[in-house]
Amino acid sequence: MSGIEIGLASLAAILVLIYTGMHVAIALALVSFVGIWLLRDNPEQAARILSLAARESISSYLFGVVPLFVLMGLVVSRADIGRDTFDVANRAFRRIRGGLGMATVGANSIFAAITGISIASAAVFSKVAVPEMVRIGYSRRFAAGIVAGSSILGMMIPPSLLLILYGIIAEQSVGRLFIAGIGPGILLSVAFCVGIWVMLRFFAGFTGTPQPVEERKMSAGAAARDTASKLLPIVALVVLVLGGIYGGVFTPTEAGAIGALGAIVIAIAKRRFGPRALWGVTLETGHITAAICFLIIAATMYSRFLALSGLPVFMTQWIIGMDVGVYGFLLFYIAILILLGTILDSSSIMLITLPLVLPVAAALQMDLIWFGIITVLAVEIGLLTPPLGLSVYVIKGALDDRSISLNDVFAGAAPFALIMLLALILIVAFPWIATGLL
């Protein structure tokens, strides 16, 4: 077999192994080892190449950003700051049609800016927002769909773990990726709020007919103090982390450390965090970081194997020879990402596809920061699509309401997946949405 044939066979082998239940990192490492063995006809040389890839993949100082932002996100989640953001957003949107749904989107936007983890948002707001929306008249599927749709903001609004992962794989500035995520994040938040209003106005059979939220009796001064006590710590943490990065005060890794410490201090000050909780969060951070570390090592191994096979060069020449242009390539690429999103999780999709497509994107002289935003948003659509919409499964698992089926959550999330696709089209058509602040 030629190197190109071995490379193509590896793609099929990886998909088969993952679909049969093998962990994606193990599948990538195994296929890489066997592939290099076949290319070099020497198992010892394959082992040496892969051990070198493993050592180099996580030796970068930048990699320290992963556990630090994971720790910050978990502390914020455990300290019940999600409920605080929901209360503040609910007070702001109370008088608008669909205000509680918009409050969920707004709270998720704020929460995303201090966690960067979609799954954390999905778990928190399933418990906080869905029961409240159902109580005032939203249909169960629409309430769950709002949480599912808005939870993906955690991977677009910085800091985002997927943007960090893309930055490591593509060797791009994480700080610039964070800045590029602001415009698309705001666009998605506004589009979700507009979508909620339109659906409530014209599709009441799908959304239900919510009644105005009863305002808790509270003096103006007491309401202002309550809002300030809940909002100021959140704003302070966002300004500390993102302001430090954008202002050039911190590197992303340093900002992660400062943010983690700030989150712990805020949680302790609110008396929602003790030594036992800190120990539990630290262990969970270690587990998540180890999993991400293994994925990055496996992705680096697979990249080395593909480079040896010659498949990326072949694909680059083939696509350029077809003369489909930037937009033709993006159309094909986005369709593949969304299709893979029906069977794989976000990080797996990126780890498999990026080593192949980054050389093509570079050859087409595409801005790799803009390309990263397109990649993350297209991949995130997969979190809402069956049969493996990860956010949908998290929401179903977090809900105590057995009357909300998995199909209900998928049905409720479908309009938001469509809104995300429309936003993605806008970002492709108008790159300045992502790159305007750079």
C-alpha positions in Angstrom: 0.0 0.0 0.0 1.1 3.6 -0.7 1.4 6.2 2.0 -1.8 7.9 0.7 -3.7 4.6 0.8 -2.5 3.9 4.4 -3.6 7.5 5.4 -7.1 7.1 3.9 -7.5 3.7 5.5 -6.5 5.2 8.9 -9.5 7.6 8.7 -11.9 4.8 8.1 -10.2 2.7 10.9 -10.5 5.5 13.4 -14.2 6.1 12.7 -14.9 2.4 13.0 -13.0 2.0 16.3 -14.6 5.1 17.8 -18.1 4.1 16.7 -17.6 0.6 18.2 -16.9 2.2 21.6 -13.1 2.6 21.8 -11.9 5.9 23.4 -10.9 8.4 20.8 -7.4 8.9 22.2 -6.7 5.2 22.2 -8.0 4.9 18.7 -5.8 7.7 17.4 -2.7 6.4 19.2 -3.3 2.8 18.0 -3.9 3.7 14.4 -0.9 6.1 14.4 1.4 3.3 15.7 0.1 0.7 13.2 0.2 3.3 10.4 3.8 4.3 11.0 4.8 0.6 11.4 3.4 0.0 7.9 5.0 3.0 6.4 8.5 2.3 7.9 8.2 -1.5 8.2 9.8 -1.1 11.6 7.8 -1.2 14.9 10.7 0.1 17.0 11.0 3.2 14.8 7.2 3.7 15.1 7.5 3.5 18.8 10.3 6.1 18.9 8.5 8.5 16.6 5.3 8.3 18.8 7.2 8.6 22.1 8.9 11.8 20.7 5.5 13.2 19.7 4.1 12.4 23.2 7.0 14.2 24.9 6.8 17.3 22.7 3.0 17.6 22.6 2.5 18.7 26.2 5.9 20.3 27.1 4.7 23.7 26.0 4.1 26.4 28.6 0.8 27.2 26.9 -0.6 23.8 27.9 -0.8 25.0 31.5 -3.8 27.1 30.5 -6.0 23.9 30.3 -6.0 22.8 34.0 -6.2 26.4 35.2 -9.3 27.3 33.2 -10.9 23.9 34.0 -10.3 24.6 37.7 -11.8 28.1 37.5 -14.9 26.8 35.6 -15.5 24.0 38.1 -15.1 26.3 41.1 -17.6 28.8 39.6 -20.0 25.9 38.9 -19.8 24.4 42.4 -20.2 27.8 44.1 -23.6 28.2 42.6 -22.7 31.4 40.7 -24.8 30.1 37.8 -27.9 30.8 39.9 -26.7 34.3 40.7 -26.2 35.1 37.1 -29.7 33.7 36.3 -31.3 35.8 39.0 -29.6 39.0 37.8 -30.5 38.3 34.1 -34.1 37.4 35.0 -34.5 40.8 36.8 -33.2 42.5 33.6 -35.5 40.7 31.1 -38.5 40.2 33.3 -40.8 42.6 31.5 -40.1 41.4 27.9 -42.0 38.7 26.1 -40.0 35.5 26.6 -38.0 37.3 29.3 -37.2 34.2 31.3 -35.9 32.4 28.2 -33.8 35.5 27.3 -32.6 35.6 30.9 -31.4 32.0 30.5 -29.4 33.0 27.4 -28.0 36.1 29.1 -27.0 34.2 32.2 -25.4 31.5 30.0 -23.5 34.3 28.2 -22.1 35.6 31.5 -21.5 32.2 32.8 -19.6 31.2 29.7 -17.3 34.2 30.2 -16.1 32.7 33.5 -16.2 28.9 32.8 -15.5 28.1 29.1 -17.2 24.7 29.4 -20.5 24.0 27.6 -21.3 21.0 29.7 -21.0 22.9 32.9 -23.5 25.5 31.6 -25.9 22.7 30.5 -25.8 21.0 33.8 -26.2 24.1 35.9 -29.1 25.7 34.0 -31.0 22.5 33.5 -31.5 22.6 37.3 -31.9 26.3 37.7 -33.8 27.5 34.6 -35.9 24.7 33.2 -38.1 24.2 36.3 -38.8 28.0 36.4 -39.7 28.2 32.7 -42.0 25.2 32.9 -43.6 26.6 36.0 -44.7 29.8 34.3 -46.0 28.1 31.1 -43.1 27.3 28.7 -43.5 23.9 27.1 -41.1 21.3 28.5 -39.3 20.7 25.2 -38.9 24.5 24.5 -37.5 25.1 28.0 -35.0 22.3 27.7 -34.2 23.5 24.2 -33.4 27.0 25.3 -30.9 25.6 27.9 -29.4 23.3 25.3 -29.0 26.0 22.7 -27.6 28.7 25.0 -25.2 26.2 26.7 -23.0 26.1 23.6 -22.1 29.8 24.3 -19.6 28.3 26.8 -17.4 27.1 23.8 -17.6 30.4 21.8 -17.5 33.2 24.4 -13.9 33.3 25.8 -12.4 31.7 27.7 -13.3 28.5 25.7 -11.6 25.1 26.1 -12.3 24.3 22.4 -10.6 27.5 21.4 -7.6 26.6 23.6 -7.5 23.1 22.0 -7.7 24.6 18.5 -4.9 27.0 19.4 -2.7 24.2 20.6 -3.3 22.0 17.6 -3.1 24.8 15.0 -0.3 26.6 16.8 -2.2 29.9 17.0 -2.4 32.5 19.7 -5.0 31.6 22.3 -5.3 35.3 23.3 -6.2 36.2 19.7 -8.6 33.3 19.4 -10.3 34.6 22.6 -10.7 38.1 21.1 -12.0 36.6 17.9 -14.7 34.7 19.9 -16.3 37.9 21.3 -18.1 39.0 18.2 -19.6 35.6 17.3 -20.5 35.0 20.9 -22.5 38.3 21.0 -24.0 37.5 17.6 -25.2 34.1 18.9 -26.6 35.5 22.1 -28.6 38.2 20.3 -29.8 35.7 17.7 -31.0 33.3 20.4 -32.9 36.1 22.1 -34.5 37.2 18.8 -35.3 33.6 18.0 -37.0 33.1 21.4 -39.2 36.2 20.8 -40.1 35.1 17.3 -41.0 31.5 18.3 -43.1 32.7 21.2 -44.9 35.2 19.0 -45.7 32.8 16.0 -45.3 29.3 17.3 -47.1 29.1 20.6 -48.0 25.5 20.1 -44.3 24.6 20.2 -43.2 27.0 22.9 -46.1 27.1 25.2 -47.7 30.3 26.5 -45.7 31.7 29.4 -47.3 34.0 31.9 -45.6 37.1 33.3 -43.1 36.3 36.0 -44.3 37.4 39.4 -41.9 40.0 40.8 -40.8 39.4 44.3 -41.7 42.3 46.5 -38.6 44.2 47.4 -37.7 47.8 47.8 -35.7 49.5 45.1 -32.7 49.8 47.5 -32.9 46.2 48.5 -33.2 45.1 44.9 -30.2 47.2 43.9 -28.1 45.7 46.8 -29.1 42.2 45.9 -28.2 42.7 42.2 -24.9 44.3 43.1 -24.0 41.5 45.5 -24.6 38.9 42.9 -23.3 40.7 39.8 -20.2 42.5 41.0 -18.1 39.4 41.9 -19.0 37.9 38.4 -18.0 41.2 36.6 -14.8 41.4 38.7 -13.8 37.9 37.7 -14.5 38.5 34.0 -12.7 41.8 34.0 -9.8 40.3 35.9 -9.3 37.4 33.5 -10.3 38.7 30.0 -9.3 42.3 30.7 -5.8 41.0 31.8 -5.5 39.0 28.6 -6.8 41.8 26.2 -4.8 44.5 28.0 -1.6 42.6 27.7 -1.2 42.3 31.5 -1.3 38.5 31.6 -0.6 35.7 29.2 -3.5 33.3 28.8 -1.8 30.8 31.2 -1.2 33.5 33.8 -4.8 34.7 33.4 -6.0 31.1 34.0 -4.1 31.0 37.3 -5.4 34.4 38.4 -8.9 33.5 37.4 -8.8 30.2 39.3 -7.5 32.0 42.4 -10.1 34.7 42.0 -12.9 32.2 41.7 -11.8 30.4 44.8 -11.7 33.6 46.8 -15.1 34.7 45.6 -16.6 31.2 46.4 -15.1 31.3 49.9 -16.3 34.9 50.5 -19.8 33.8 49.6 -19.5 30.9 52.1 -20.3 28.4 49.4 -16.9 26.6 49.3 -14.9 24.8 51.9 -11.8 22.5 52.1 -13.8 19.4 51.1 -15.3 21.1 48.0 -11.8 22.4 47.1 -10.4 18.9 47.3 -13.2 17.5 45.2 -12.8 20.2 42.5 -9.0 19.7 42.5 -9.5 15.9 41.9 -12.1 16.5 39.1 -9.7 19.1 37.5 -7.0 16.4 37.5 -9.3 13.9 35.9 -10.4 16.3 33.1 -6.9 17.6 32.5 -5.6 14.0 32.2 -8.2 13.2 29.7 -7.5 16.3 27.6 -3.7 15.7 27.9 -4.1 12.2 26.6 -6.2 13.5 23.7 -3.6 16.1 22.8 -0.8 13.5 22.9 -2.8 11.2 20.6 -3.7 14.0 18.2 0.0 14.9 18.0 0.9 11.3 17.2 -1.8 11.2 14.5 -0.5 14.5 13.0 3.0 13.0 12.8 1.7 9.8 11.1 -0.3 11.8 8.6 2.7 14.0 7.8 4.7 10.8 7.1 1.9 9.4 4.9 1.8 12.4 2.7 -2.0 12.6 2.9 -2.2 16.3 3.9 0.0 17.3 1.0 -2.0 15.1 -1.4 -5.3 16.6 -0.1 -4.0 20.1 -0.4 -2.9 19.7 -4.0 -6.1 17.9 -4.9 -8.4 20.6 -3.4 -6.4 23.4 -4.9 -6.4 21.5 -8.3 -10.2 21.3 -8.1 -10.3 25.1 -8.0 -13.3 25.2 -5.6 -11.9 28.3 -3.8 -12.2 29.2 -0.2 -15.9 29.1 0.0 -16.2 25.8 -1.8 -13.7 24.3 0.6 -15.5 25.8 3.6 -18.9 24.4 2.4 -17.5 20.9 2.1 -15.6 21.2 5.4 -18.6 22.5 7.4 -20.8 19.8 6.0 -18.3 17.2 7.2 -18.1 18.7 10.7 -21.8 18.8 11.1 -22.1 15.2 9.8 -19.4 14.0 12.2 -21.2 15.9 15.0 -24.0 13.3 14.8 -21.8 10.5 16.0 -18.7 12.1 17.7 -18.0 14.6 20.5 -16.5 18.0 19.7 -12.9 17.4 20.7 -12.8 14.1 18.8 -14.0 15.8 15.6 -11.3 18.5 15.9 -8.5 16.1 16.7 -9.4 13.9 13.7 -10.0 16.7 11.1 -7.6 19.5 11.9 -4.4 17.7 11.0 -5.8 17.1 7.6 -7.5 20.5 6.8 -5.1 23.0 8.4 -2.5 22.6 5.5 -5.3 23.1 3.0 -6.6 26.2 4.8 -3.0 27.6 5.0 -2.5 26.9 1.3 -5.7 28.8 0.5 -4.3 31.7 2.5 -7.2 31.7 5.0 -6.9 33.5 8.3 -6.4 30.6 10.7 -8.0 32.6 13.6 -11.2 33.1 11.5 -10.9 29.4 10.4 -10.8 28.4 14.1 -14.0 30.3 15.0 -15.7 28.6 12.0 -14.4 25.2 13.1 -15.6 25.6 16.7 -19.0 26.9 15.8 -19.6 24.1 13.2 -18.4 21.5 15.7 -20.7 22.9 18.4 -23.7 22.4 16.3 -23.0 18.7 16.7 -23.7 19.1 20.5 -27.4 19.6 19.6 -27.8 17.0 16.9 -28.9 13.4 17.3 -27.9 10.7 18.0 -24.9 11.9 20.0 -25.7 15.5 21.0 -23.6 15.7 24.2 -25.3 18.8 25.6 -28.7 17.2 25.1 -27.6 14.1 27.0 -26.2 16.2 29.9 -29.5 18.1 30.2 -31.5 15.0 30.1 -29.3 13.5 32.9 -29.4 16.6 35.0 -33.2 17.1 34.8 -35.3 15.5 37.6 -38.5 15.7 35.4 -39.2 12.3 33.8 -41.9 13.8 31.7 -39.2 15.4 29.5 -37.9 12.7 27.2 -34.6 12.7 25.3 -36.6 13.3 22.0 -38.2 16.4 23.7 -34.8 17.9 24.4 -33.6 17.2 20.8 -36.8 18.7 19.4 -36.5 21.8 21.6 -32.8 22.2 20.6 -33.5 21.9 16.8 -34.4 25.6 16.3 -31.3 26.7 18.1 -29.1 24.5 16.0 -30.7 26.2 12.9 -30.0 29.6 14.4 -26.4 28.6 15.0 -26.1 27.5 11.3 -27.5 30.9 10.2 -24.9 32.6 12.4 -22.2 30.4 11.0 -23.2 31.5 7.4 -22.9 35.1 8.5 -19.5 34.6 10.0 -18.3 32.9 6.8 -19.8 35.7 4.6 -18.5 38.5 6.9 -15.2 37.5 8.5 -15.0 40.9 10.3 -17.5 39.5 12.8 -14.7 37.4 14.2 -11.6 39.4 13.2 -12.9 42.9 13.6 -11.4 43.3 17.1 -8.0 41.8 16.3 
